[in-house]
Amino acid sequence: MGSATIDHMVSLIVFIAAIMIFIGVFSQPIQTAIVYESHRALSTKNSDLLDTILLNPGINATWGIDGTVPTGFGLQDPEFIQYQLSPFSTMRLCCSTGNLVEYDKTSHSVYYENDTLVFGSALVTPLAEALNYSTALSLLGINNTYGFQFSLTPDITVSVMENQAASPLTLSITATGIGFPFANAPINYCLLQVTMPQNETNYPSYCIQSGVVQTDQQGKAVLTFPSITDPNQVYAFIAYAHSDGVVGVGFRTRVSSINEQSVVPLVEDIASQKIALVHSYDLNNSGPNGFSLKYNTTFVVMKQDYTLSELSLGSLNGAGSVGIVSSGVGNPYPTISLPTCTTGIVIVTYQQDGSTQGGIVMMPWGINSLALPVTFGGNPAGQNWVTTDIRQVTVGGIAYQAKLSLWSSNGNGVAG
């Protein structure tokens, strides 16, 4: 009897040991399978979420231009179908790379988001009218569950370099796709040559010189402009590279001013397309009072042949497209209104009072006008597992790559 009991105990111990060994052997494959399914589900969710953002205009559909907060998040252009995005809805995204500036003369808001591209171009929008990340999470129904980062990157990068400053001005253009040169592609260009008048009663102006050049096998082209012989000549240059329906934009500006004075176009109100023309010294209260700049403002749109056409500007508060803007408290700021629902470029030429020094600044109205990149959402760095998905889209005719990175807010999963 004692021997049988011992045999049963030994058998039980061996059985339990076998189960433990079995669990130990198969636990890692089981865990790997669970993690795989978790990552697969996250990837599927990411793909569905990206299409949700890109294939619906949001609720209401015109939230990009009417200044309201949407009740459903989407970026599709309401006038088109498929992967065509609204240049205005994307402009209202509170970009992760934006810097805040303070301007206390307007009644709308003190703080503005500065998405400046390079010197000579700027998109300064009111922070109060930007759609923030937390609101987007709530509208998508993923707050406290997922985090994301959404980005729009131009498919074609068009860079413009100044090889020779004058006599003649020589510019080199390089057009590259995502990992390849944009070879044998036509480039339509517009040179805006600015004139600074000697007469104090006149305002700075510009003339446009347009043409076409073709890139070589490396995606490069060189242009010369014999009409520019002064190395301090103010100009702006815009280039449109295009082939088989894929379009990219690049630009360059040059100013003659030796100090920091400039006129900055600032979006005061999106719904009314109201643009304030402010003195740079009033941004962040960075300069002294009483400095004045003469300005001349125009609004241009790109036509089907990639040339620029000027549209009329409305005036607000008695201000027109030409005038004087002065820094300091008590000095009013001029305001213009842009054409409704029309993408284009606000071009401001400015001149220091009593001098021939000045410059030019361009503001894209709609991100496509100067191929402004967008980064919106949280930071994926340091997350346990991040899945990404991409789509090819167009914004106002300009080719972009849309990318969505998604991660779990719970931190579940195994890095790998």
Secondary structure, DSSP 4 states (H G I P E B T S, - for coil): -HHHHHHHHHHHHHHHHHHHHHHHHHHHHHHHHHHHHHHHHHHHHHHHHHHHHHS---BSTTHHHH-PPPSB---B-TTS-SSEE-TTTGGGB-BTT-EEEE--SSSS-SEEEE---STTB--EEEGGGSBPHHHHHHHHT-TTTEEEEEEEEESSEEEEEEEESSSSEEEEEEEE-SSSB-TT-EEEEEEEEEE--SSTTS--EEEEEEEEEE--TTSEEEEEETT---TT--EEEEEEEEETTEEEEEEEEE---SSS--EEEEEEETTTTEEEEEEGGGGGG-S-SS-EEEEEEEEEEE-TTS-EEEE--EEETT--SEEEEE-STT----EEEPPTT--EEEEEEEEETTSS-EEEEEEEESGGGGT--EEEE---TT-S-EEEEEEEEEETTEEEEEEEEEEETT--S---
